[in-house]
Every structure is written in C-alpha cells, then in structure tokens.
Amino acid sequence: MMIAMILLTPLILSILIFMRKSEKFGGVCNLFYAIVLLIASFRLYLKPDSFTHFFGTDQVNILFLLILAVLYLGVSFYNTEYIKHKKASAYSHALYAINFLLFPASMAGVILSTHLGMLWVFVEATTLTSAYLIYFNQSGSSLEATWKYIFICSVGIALAFVGIIILSMGLGNSDSLFFDDLYKNAKLINPFWLKLSLSFILVGFGTKVGFAPVHAWLPDAHSESPSPVSALLSGTLLNAALLGVIRVSKILKLAGLEWYVNHLLLLMGFLSLFICAVFIIRIKNYKRMLAYSSIENMGIIAIGLGSGELGTFAAMLHLTAHSFIKASLFLTSGNIVHRFGTKNISEVRGLLNADKMTGWLWIVSFIAIAGMPPFPLFLSEFFIAKSLLSNGSIFYTILFFLFLTIILAAMGRSVLRMSFGDMPLTDVQVSEQKKLSIPEYLPQLVFLMMLIIMSMLPGGFLNLLEHAAKGL
C-alpha cells in the first residue's frame, strides 16, 4: 500500500496541476507529495512491504529511500519560495511542477525496484523527468546543458542495457533478472559474461552517478539548473544511480569475484578525485565548483565500496552525509544567485555583510563538506583511509589525502573570498531590495542540524547504516 502511494500519487497530482496551471497550486502539490513520501518511507522502514513482485524494500534500499524522502521535503519547502522569483508562463510553471513531482517518483522507482530490468526503466525515467527541470531557465547555456545531459546519459543507459543483455547470456537455465534470484544463483552464472556485464553496467549507470571519465554532463547540468533541482540532482539522483551499480556488484561478490569489483570501483573512484582536483583549482563558477565536488564525493564513496568491509560502512555514512550537505550548499547557492545576480566567484564579495544568514550557511556547509568535526564526513573519510591502510594500500592512502587536500584548498579559497570583504555600496542597495524569506534558510539549517545530531547521537541512524552495509 505504501509503495503504491509513493509511485501513484505523483501521477494523480500531475494531472491536477496540468488542469489548474497555477504556480501556487503546483508548489502545494509538490509539498504534499513530499509529506506523503516521507510518511510512507518511515512506514516502510518500520514495516517492510512490497508492491507486486517488482517493488519492495530491504535493508539496503530503505536507507536510500529515507534520504530521498527527507531531502525532497526540505527542497520542496525551499522551492515554494524560490519559484516565486522565476518569471515564466503559467504553462512553464505547470511543466516545472509536474516534473518536480515525477522526478523524485522515478528515483523512488529506481530505489524500490526488485528487478534489474525495472530498475533500468526507472533510471531512464529519471533522465526524461529531469531534462525539463534543467532547461527551466531557458537560456542558451541551460539548453546546451540539457542536450548534453540527455545525450550522454542516454548513451550511458544504452551501455547499461547492453550490460543487462550480456548478464542474461550468462544466466544459463535461469532467465530471472529479479535480484533475489540473481543473488541466489550467482555462483552458477558464467564468470566471463558476469565480469563483462559489470563493465558495461558500471560505465552505464556510472554515467548517471557522475563517475569520471563519464561525468561530462554533470558540471553543466548542476550549474545551469535552478538551485532546488541542483540539490535533487546531487543529493538524490546520484545515489539512486549508484544503487544500480551496488545491486549488480553484489552479484559478482556472491560469485567470488569481489576482487574484480573492488579494482574497478577503486579505479573509477581515484579517477573521479583526480578529475575534480584538476578542474576545481581554476574554477570560476561557484555552482560549477559544487558540481565538481559532487564528482569528488561520489568518487570517495566508490573508493569506500572498493576497500573492504569497514570502507563499505564508511561509504554509506559518506553517501548519507554528502546528500544533505550538498543539498544545503546548492540551496544556499540559490540565495547567493538571488542576492548578487551572478554565479561568478569573482563577482561575489562581502556575503556575510550582504546577508549574514546566507553567509554563515555557506561557510558552515563548506566546513561540513570539507570533512571537519563535528560533521560525519570527518569519520567517513577517516574510516575509508583506515580501510585502505588495513589492505596495505599505502600508496592509495597517500593519493587519497593528496587529492582531498588539493580540492579542500581550492574550495576553501573560493568560499572565503566570497564570504568576507567589503561589498560596494551600490551592490548593498541592490541586495537590500531582494529580501529572502524563512523557507529559503530553514531547510539548510535543518539539514546541517540533522548531521550534527547524527554525529553526536547516532543511535538508530548507526543501526540503519550497519544494516545497509551488511546487505551490500
């Protein structure tokens, strides 16, 4: 029943929005669905359920679903005020609201899928439902970003489909693509076809995750999207696509090919860190900087998944914390764009003077993404480094900290330049005319407070992470 509500409610609301074509009504519907999704997700956490044979919950996907639900509620609350600043036709606002409903619903479909083919269908649906959201500003750069996103992700999805076909070729007498059957018969699958299929699926779904070298769509899409959409892309879409990689990787681990999975994940993880370290040094657009940070953090998660049992637990911790921190950063970047009217780092100065709350949210969110105490990324990165060292990978550990240091220094320089200093009087006068409301601050505050509470009072959150890590 709960899963049916999650998947069917947005379809009904979308029809109502299209009929009304009201900006306010669209925002209310998005907020309503966010509440429904949150309630249903917590109900599924307390009492696992299934909907037909194709959708269900387990100890792994419930973590991803809860992250999606909590983050979507905060982003929807922010979006009710953010969208008021956007001048567009009633039809454009209706399309935005509809896709803002269907996009998280399609991600929920990815997360809840118990069948590899069904998971693939919903990953494709995330591309279709998010394309208009990226294009919503209707500028030349947003159009370019949208086409790049559609083209690269479609190629990636096609490669993932080839991987699924190759996996089917190795199944022998069994033709079931349900994950439970694949896990049960893992040792019976032909190892050659299994390894070949993972290569295609890792590159295919890895395109949506933002792994280098198939990450080219991500910086443009994240930087050109409206800030609430950027928060969903970075905080939830990357996670949903990663779950597809995790599901298939588990098949190889059960088949005794864990070494093969780990080497591929470490390769893509360190390549992602390298790409981020190279490009972020000379970055000029602060939303683009956050996009490269997403590539970095998905790389860190891949390294954790490929480094052993402790690293897997750390990867789940990192994934959870990164989702909320990056959502906080992207939502705050929306406030900065609204205040200053630019995404260029060099044109933003005196943020703390112009808007003290936005300035402190920007600084504290940076401290959180930098992995400093008391935020969880400090522990996750420490555990990943410890896991690498326990495997005797001293070179990998040194490389890990080297890349993190370069990225931290580059981001820190930009954040500090934007936050401090004096802003010209004319800019102050302009900023005073662009007042922000409580919904444009509150979600970031809640996300950051949640992370501090998770670190100080882990409790049930720790159990949720441990169960998810054991199920990988």
SETIDREN-792388 format. One line per field, with one value per residue (C-alpha): x, y, z. Coordinates in steps of 0.02 Angstrom, whole numbers, padded with zeros to 5 digits. Example, Ala and Ser with C-alpha at 12.3 -4.5 7.8 and 13.67 -1.06 7.14 Angstrom:
! SETIDREN-792388
east: (00615  00684)
north: (-00225  -00053)
up: (00390  00357)
***
This chain:
! SETIDREN-792388
east: (00000  00139  00239  00083  00056  00236  00225  00046  00015  00125  00033  -00134  -00062  00020  -00149  -00222  -00076  -00092  -00278  -00254  -00090  -00064  00110  00048  -00054  00097  00204  00071  00057  00246  00247  00100  00186  00346  00249  00167  00337  00412  00269  00266  00455  00457  00313  00413  00564  00460  00368  00447  00323  00312  00203  00182  00340  00435  00444  00494  00606  00757  00894  00992  00864  00770  00919  00917  00728  00736  00873  00765  00610  00690  00790  00643  00535  00666  00696  00509  00487  00628  00555  00387  00476  00615  00495  00410  00568  00560  00464  00387  00220  00087  00118  00306  00270  00149  00278  00408  00291  00242  00421  00469  00342  00386  00574  00579  00445  00556  00703  00592  00553  00740  00766  00617  00642  00674  00705  00857  00755  00630  00772  00841  00671  00660  00839  00789  00634  00745  00826  00660  00583  00735  00777  00646  00697  00875  00810  00685  00786  00776  00944  01068  01182  01039  00984  01162  01172  01005  01055  01223  01134  01009  01139  01273  01151  01058  01220  01258  01086  01109  01275  01190  01057  01194  01266  01098  01086  01263  01217  01063  01177  01274  01123  01110  00948  00889  00814  00758  00825  00748  00887  00844  00860  01021  01098  01040  01112  01266  01390  01302  01321  01462  01606  01660  01489  01468  01630  01594  01417  01481  01600  01455  01336  01468  01502  01315  01245  01409  01368  01217  01320  01448  01599  01746  01778  01591  01547  01544  01358  01365  01455  01344  01180  01210  01270  01132  00984  00876  00953  00816  00842  01031  01002  00897  01019  01168  01083  00969  00992  01174  01126  00987  01101  01236  01112  01103  01292  01285  01149  01247  01413  01337  01305  01491  01539  01425  01502  01676  01731  01744  01923  01863  01726  01843  01977  01850  01773  01944  01994  01840  01847  02025  01998  01850  01957  02093  01972  01897  02068  02125  01971  01920  02084  02039  01850  01759  01577  01530  01385  01503  01626  01490  01459  01641  01631  01490  01604  01736  01619  01545  01725  01757  01604  01667  01836  01749  01645  01801  01909  01829  01701  01746  01756  01581  01509  01604  01536  01356  01395  01477  01333  01206  01304  01353  01171  01116  01273  01270  01084  01122  01260  01156  01005  01119  01196  01019  01011  01178  01120  00962  01062  01202  01128  01285  01367  01544  01653  01749  01588  01530  01609  01554  01421  01418  01385  01251  01157  01227  01119  01163  01346  01353  01257  01384  01532  01462  01408  01585  01655  01539  01588  01771  01754  01787  01716  01579  01511  01501  01618  01763  01725  01684  01846  01945  01868  01899  02082  02093  02016  02142  02286  02221  02230  02412  02372  02490  02507  02318  02303  02432  02347  02178  02235  02332  02179  02069  02193  02200  02011  01988  02113  02032  01855  01909  01992  01833  01716  01820  01838  01650  01608  01722  01774  01677  01537  01516  01376  01277  01276  01217  01073  01025  01038  00926  00789  00799  00744  00738  00608  00619  00587  00747  00851  00762  00795  00984  00980  00880  00996  01152  01074  01023  01203  01269  01139  01187  01367  01329  01184  01199  01075  00956  01047  01201  01096  01022  01196  01260  01113  01134  01322  01292  01167  01291)
north: (00000  00123  00087  00109  00280  00330  00281  00330  00491  00600  00539  00597  00763  00793  00783  00908  01028  01020  01059  01206  01278  01378  01415  01414  01255  01167  01213  01149  00984  00960  00993  00875  00735  00765  00737  00580  00514  00546  00463  00314  00294  00292  00169  00056  00074  00013  -00120  -00177  -00209  -00250  -00194  -00330  -00433  -00286  -00166  -00193  -00137  -00217  -00165  -00078  00022  00086  00197  00271  00296  00388  00503  00542  00574  00689  00786  00806  00877  01009  01053  01064  01182  01291  01280  01357  01524  01503  01478  01645  01734  01649  01740  01615  01574  01476  01331  01330  01335  01189  01086  01127  01073  00913  00861  00913  00781  00645  00661  00603  00474  00399  00397  00308  00182  00151  00128  00013  -00097  -00281  -00322  -00266  -00228  -00125  -00030  00011  00077  00196  00256  00305  00389  00499  00568  00609  00689  00795  00860  00999  01047  01078  01181  01282  01445  01434  01515  01463  01383  01288  01222  01163  01081  00993  00920  00866  00784  00692  00634  00574  00493  00408  00334  00278  00199  00109  00037  -00020  -00107  -00197  -00250  -00321  -00420  -00488  -00537  -00629  -00726  -00794  -00849  -01020  -01110  -00970  -00819  -00719  -00543  -00522  -00476  -00614  -00745  -00668  -00671  -00850  -00912  -00801  -00945  -01026  -00875  -00886  -00782  -00714  -00643  -00583  -00483  -00414  -00362  -00268  -00168  -00107  -00080  00013  00132  00145  00180  00264  00397  00448  00432  00555  00440  00500  00485  00478  00633  00766  00807  00839  01007  01090  01016  01055  01232  01280  01204  01301  01277  01160  01049  01052  00996  00848  00802  00799  00740  00603  00561  00512  00399  00313  00275  00214  00089  00008  -00014  -00083  -00209  -00282  -00276  -00386  -00523  -00529  -00529  -00678  -00763  -00747  -00603  -00470  -00429  -00382  -00268  -00184  -00146  -00065  00039  00097  00143  00249  00322  00385  00444  00547  00625  00665  00748  00853  00906  00960  01061  01137  01232  01361  01356  01523  01474  01427  01314  01225  01209  01119  01005  00951  00924  00800  00706  00704  00637  00501  00451  00442  00330  00216  00202  00158  00023  -00049  -00051  -00183  -00205  -00050  00052  -00006  00056  00220  00235  00225  00356  00467  00447  00500  00650  00708  00710  00832  00940  00959  00999  01133  01205  01208  01287  01418  01449  01490  01626  01695  01699  01789  01916  01952  01901  01807  01637  01704  01685  01845  01950  01896  01984  02025  01890  01900  02086  02071  01927  01862  01704  01653  01691  01580  01441  01449  01440  01304  01199  01213  01159  01009  00959  00982  00840  00938  00889  00877  00832  00648  00663  00676  00499  00426  00488  00429  00255  00245  00291  00162  00030  00069  00056  -00109  -00178  -00124  00011  00146  00224  00235  00315  00449  00482  00492  00627  00720  00741  00788  00921  01000  01003  01071  01211  01261  01262  01349  01490  01523  01512  01631  01757  01759  01769  01906  02079  02236  02244  02404  02517  02500  02312  02327  02435  02307  02162  02251  02251  02062  02002  01817  01727  01591  01445  01496  01473  01341  01182  01211  01240  01080  00977  01038  01012  00836  00796  00861  00758  00604  00628  00664  00544  00408  00285  00213  00300  00193  00035  00089  00114  -00052  -00148  -00063  -00101  -00284  -00300  -00243)
up: (00000  00047  -00110  -00216  -00135  -00173  -00357  -00399  -00301  -00414  -00569  -00498  -00438  -00607  -00694  -00570  -00594  -00783  -00770  -00648  -00716  -00557  -00488  -00307  -00332  -00408  -00257  -00137  -00233  -00226  -00039  -00014  -00109  -00010  00152  00080  00026  00198  00293  00176  00186  00376  00375  00259  00373  00521  00421  00256  00116  -00069  -00215  -00346  -00375  -00446  -00299  -00119  00023  00103  00223  00083  -00015  00137  00178  00002  00012  00179  00113  -00039  00066  00195  00066  -00053  00086  00128  -00054  -00090  00057  -00011  -00186  -00134  -00111  -00240  -00384  -00346  -00405  -00575  -00711  -00830  -00911  -00819  -00938  -00897  -00711  -00731  -00825  -00693  -00551  -00641  -00674  -00496  -00442  -00567  -00545  -00362  -00402  -00538  -00416  -00290  -00428  -00453  -00267  -00239  -00395  -00359  -00542  -00642  -00797  -00698  -00615  -00788  -00845  -00697  -00719  -00896  -00823  -00712  -00870  -00952  -00798  -00752  -00927  -00923  -00746  -00806  -00952  -00848  -00852  -01043  -01076  -01209  -01080  -00998  -01168  -01204  -01032  -01060  -01228  -01159  -01013  -01123  -01249  -01127  -01007  -01149  -01212  -01034  -01015  -01182  -01120  -00959  -01065  -01162  -00994  -00941  -01104  -01077  -00900  -00967  -01086  -00939  -00837  -00918  -00874  -00762  -00851  -00699  -00675  -00503  -00382  -00259  -00397  -00462  -00288  -00258  -00424  -00427  -00424  -00572  -00686  -00814  -00741  -00911  -00952  -00773  -00775  -00948  -00897  -00744  -00854  -00962  -00816  -00713  -00857  -00899  -00727  -00679  -00807  -00701  -00542  -00611  -00606  -00711  -00856  -00898  -00795  -00932  -00914  -00728  -00710  -00842  -00782  -00598  -00630  -00753  -00660  -00537  -00365  -00296  -00449  -00424  -00244  -00303  -00442  -00324  -00165  -00232  -00418  -00398  -00253  -00350  -00497  -00377  -00305  -00477  -00475  -00298  -00341  -00486  -00391  -00256  -00386  -00427  -00243  -00211  -00363  -00287  -00397  -00262  -00313  -00488  -00421  -00298  -00428  -00546  -00407  -00345  -00522  -00554  -00379  -00392  -00570  -00508  -00372  -00498  -00620  -00481  -00415  -00588  -00636  -00470  -00449  -00583  -00567  -00591  -00564  -00385  -00436  -00555  -00409  -00310  -00459  -00464  -00276  -00311  -00431  -00295  -00162  -00272  -00306  -00118  -00099  -00239  -00152  00010  -00075  -00155  00001  00111  00249  00351  00191  00141  00306  00283  00105  00169  00302  00172  00050  00181  00244  00069  00012  00146  00144  -00044  -00042  00088  -00022  -00180  -00094  -00017  -00188  -00246  -00113  -00173  -00354  -00298  -00198  -00321  -00488  -00540  -00525  -00546  -00392  -00432  -00430  -00256  -00108  00068  00076  00266  00255  00122  00204  00367  00372  00194  00228  00381  00295  00153  00273  00387  00238  00170  00340  00331  00153  00198  00323  00481  00653  00711  00540  00483  00333  00454  00515  00344  00265  00416  00405  00218  00244  00383  00270  00133  00257  00327  00150  00138  00010  00074  -00099  -00119  00054  00013  -00154  -00065  00055  -00079  -00190  -00041  00013  -00161  -00176  00001  -00030  -00194  -00124  00036  -00061  -00160  -00011  00095  -00047  -00071  00114  00176  00118  00080  -00045  -00147  -00087  -00247  -00229  -00048  -00105  -00235  -00113  00013  -00118  -00133  00038  00069  00174  00307  00185  00094  00252  00356  00253  00256  00444  00470  00359  00450  00622  00572  00526  00692  00786  00684  00739  00922  00949  00814  00893  00764  00622  00658  00652  00486  00413  00481  00408  00240  00237  00282  00141  00007)
***
